[in-house]
Amino acid sequence: MKSARAPRPQYLAQCTPAQLAAMSTVPHRFIAVRAGAGTGKTTVLASRILLLLESGKARLEQIVAITFTRKAAQEMATRVSRLLHERIAELEDAPECEDRDKRLDALREAQSRFHLHRIGTIDSFCRSLLGQCSLEAGVEPGFAVLDEQQTADTLDAAVEGAMGEWSTALERGERGPALEAFVALNDWLAPYTVRSLLRQLCRERATIAGAFEAWGNFADEGAIEEYCRAINSRQSVEYQRLLDEYDIHARLDEHATAAQEILADHPDDQRAQAVRKIERLLDDPDFSYQSEFQLNRGKPSAWKAAGFDVKDVTAFINDFLKETLAACKIDPTAERRNAGLLRALGALMPEMLAAYDDEKHGALDFSDLKIQSARLMRDDALCRALSEGISYLMVDEFQDTDPVQWDIIRRIAGAGETNLFVVGDEKQSIYRFRGADVSIFRQAESLVCERNSAHAGAPADPYDGEPLDPRAFSKQVGLGLIPLDTNFRSLAAPLVCGNALFDAVFDLRGADGEPARERNEFDAAPGPLHCHHEGDAPGEVDIVPLLSRAADRDDDNDNEDKPGNSGEHGEKELRLEASANEAEAAAAFITATLNASEAQGGRGIPFDQIAVLVPTHRAIPVLQMVFAARGIPYAVSGGKALFSQQETYDLFTTLAALANPRDDLAMLGLLRSSLCAVSDEALLLLVRGATDAGGKRTSLYEVACDQTSWPKALSADDTRRLRAAIKRFQGWRDVAGITPLRQLIQRVFDESGAWAHDSGAGKHQRDANLLKLMDMADTFEETSGPSPGAFAMWLKERMDDEIDEAEGEPGDAHAGVRIMTIHASKGREFEAVVLPFLHHGATGDNAPLMYERGPKPLLAVKPEPNSRDADPEYQPFARRLIGERAKALQAAEYRRLLYVAWTRAKRCVVATVSISPSNKKNTGDSAAEPDTGKVTMQRILLAALGLPTHGTLDSFEPFRETALSRLRTSLGDKTLAPNVVIHALTEPRIVQPGDAGKIERLRDALLAAERSESAGIELGASAHNLASPIQAPPALRAESAEERVFYFGKTPAGEQQRSFGTLVHAALEQYARGKRAATPPQLVELGTKALRGAYEFSDDDRARAAGHVERALETLGTLPPRVLTEQRFSMEAGEVTYNRALDLAYELQPGIWRIVDYKTGGDDPDYVHQLEGYVLGLFRLLTNTGQTPQTIEAALLFTDRGEMKTIGRYSSSDMARLEKAIGERSVGRV
């Protein structure tokens, strides 16, 4: 006799009641799952899909599952496919039953059609929607989608093109609203800020456009007046909030009651008058009385006369006024300026967005996919039609949803018979910088409750429909709100300790249990997790405090390049010290405790099961440096420093040398790299040999090729290496420009042995980076050909601009410590997690336009740094208000980020914290020094533990003992206490980063060579690129000033005047490179820093240089978008090698360029010949990059008198004549 039902699936055997309830497939029912870290949400999603398929409630194509990343979508599809295969095999082996064949048929059909599954990202889902309705959406059928790099390149091109067109139109005398707006923006803001604003308008157009539309794009005075009224209204609201926060009314009740009694009989009594003034102070909406009160009534003598207790009244009144006037002050000038900027942006936005659309040529970026899909969904008929094919819509990682995505999901779920299922955890929402809004999760829960209120009931088993035990659930489960709180990942110690810490963190309580402040709508609620591994080994938690002079400094807001700062090098050294010390402590703990065998007193965790998680990718290089020095194998996941890695520098110098062997800096970098391994001592001898007794120089390459001229002092090893290096190099030259770039790069690293014989700690990471560079070379070659020089220039632009580019990803089989950002670790788990650099800031919001979300949002443009408008006193009210909220949002995200990092650990959590030395003796039983700095994850952790941010080795100990006792008590389980340790505060050895100190003199010598007239190079190779903080060879040891400038020979007689001219040039270079807001004296200081001590300047020199710079800037005026400054080149004209560096070149309008040569002294009789050489060099440079100029204008700028003198204009037909003339005059150096 057949059984009535097929056997229960094996994948349901280990599920908890909450997981079973979450898998419910009841029709017309929405479900929202709060899934804590490690609670098996992926299992729930995959199992639910399989249950729908097996029961026949939905076909494969009717189930849409949306994940956050492509990788997560692939993993989800793989898991569903595996479960599908296993369940089919399970049913095939099961005894016959009534519904077995029906279930098998459904599953086999799904397996045969699995390639049609709809498991993907929100972007792929939107792409499918637009593909179905391309006509209605107004997009081209078969549209292309730009990836992130293509989007960035297209956006940059659109912004530069638009700014160029507007500048050209203005030069032609054209006028119009958009052009007037462009002029207004450039009057108020620096060009780079204008560019940033225009980029932001395009990137965030989905939300910014709505914010501007709410105010009519600020197009007329009526809109401006309405906006100003909104500002005043918000000012009153903010003032009332501060009143409530200070509770001033309650604190004055006693005085007010006494005053009322006096008022009845003696209305002119001083005390009654004082109370009336306080009442007026609290009720005055225009703030005119606050300042008067602060001036006239803020004196103790005035209150004594009125009979008030001075200490009781004046202290809190004056504190209140100080904060109120700072937070609520409205400065008319600042508000008018901000309104003018908003009006200008509103006028430019339509043209900028149109220019961006034109630049895309019919393609869509990821924002377009969402925006266009949301527009489609607003058409009810279209929305119903598109949702008909979706029976079940499931969204993973829902806490990271943004408003546009939520609008699409909500409309589809509400249009027809679609069942909505969302799963997420608001404690893990860490993508605010991408637009994620944690409050949307609560909106979804409200929608679920509303939808299910009509048929709420006890949860049923997802397989057989039998009711589950109602005692296991709360009433909320009946409404579709299901919590998953059993953690399958972590052992008891990290989990229970995490519960104790994050209960305080998310409940906004300090270690003393007292609430710190009220909860905001964006604050996550606490939610403890239950350990599934209670009977297993407990695991470990280690808090490692380190004494550091820079513990509480903001590492990710390095202001060293901002004009007007003082002591930059000291600040930077302190930050570097803190980072190096924490990296060293992490490395020591990994080797001595985590990875060491149990026989050695360690925990025996393999390297590849240890992850070091950092807040930002900028912290990764120092870890690479320290791990390499200690021999710890590592692999980087999610690193963004590809263009600052040694292998990138080596490739750049190799390609630059192949493009021009007489590029001495490139050749020097190649010879001293791991590709050739020639010692610095040998290179110093060769460089000195390149200058004969008469001062005539030959190139380093020519000296290296002529073995008869090699110094006898060369060692046998260096002779062998140099001979082999030159032979290999000449072989590479024979095929350069002909062989595809990938093959050329492969040959370089194969023949040099650098690839095969690399056995260092970071070998696998370097290999992965090289493979990625080859992939980039393939892409570059498709459009630009196999030119080594062009690809080297492309690399250099990215190296100079410090572009964030992901490093290569070594395979999972690589047995090394995983180094990654906390964001990159999402969805992963490791035996041990190490958390250094918690005092670093994570990814922040540095966009120039700040704005709110809502029906009538406030907006503000950030002021230029170092300007009067940057002073908080002069900032617009909206800027201060939005800024304060942004700080609160960032602090809430830091709490969630710390939670995500902590919960990646299965067995061990190790957190290092840097404690600043105390300036005073800590006393009492709490942190003596208040937490007045910016919020970081370190401050959050220390506050939860009850540890101070400052201390000494002795004063810290009582806090440590109290915190440890309190923490162990909160665990509840005495057996866990020994496994949770707060170590004693230690003062670590100050760590110098690698060989940075050893190579400083070499860098100085090379930088001096770069600045010399005879050492200009084709591609601008930088001496900074020739020395790696990870694998730097021993340094050249320059013991004298003569040796420091060995690269360009003896100091000429006119050195003093040339050094002054170099300072003026360096200052103007800073301006051209983007420091447009800096004053002339600030530019001179920046120029002095850039020269790195090669010359000494007196205060008179600096003051005189500032005068030259000021006159030059007045003459130059506003520079257009496309600018080249200190562009070095090397070219051959006849038999002459011409090496020079352009002071300044910029594109006046498309195809028309101007070269400007700075002159700090009198007329140079040879200036015409020099400028013609520059013209020919610029023409070749632009032509080699596919930009043939129509006209090049050459001009001299005499900085002493601020005069611009045009020398001539040259077209392409003049270039042959110039080349011949240059060769005949032999202007260059051979």
Beta strands, then each sheet from edge to edge (+ up, - down):
strand 1: 31-35
strand 2: 63-67
strand 3: 118-121
strand 4: 392-395
strand 5: 419-424
strand 6: 481-484
strand 7: 486-487
strand 8: 530-531
strand 9: 540-547
strand 10: 610-614
strand 11: 634-637
strand 12: 817-821
strand 13: 830-835
strand 14: 849-851
strand 15: 859-861
strand 16: 905-917
strand 17: 950-951
strand 18: 980-982
strand 19: 1123-1133
strand 20: 1136-1149
strand 21: 1152-1159
strand 22: 1191-1198
strand 23: 1203-1211
sheet 1: 3+ 2+ 4+ 5+ 1+ 6+
sheet 2: 7+ 8+
sheet 3: 11+ 12+ 10+ 13+ 16+ 9+ 18+
sheet 4: 11+ 12+ 10+ 13+ 16+ 17+
sheet 5: 14+ 15-
sheet 6: 19+ 20- 21+ 22+ 23-
end
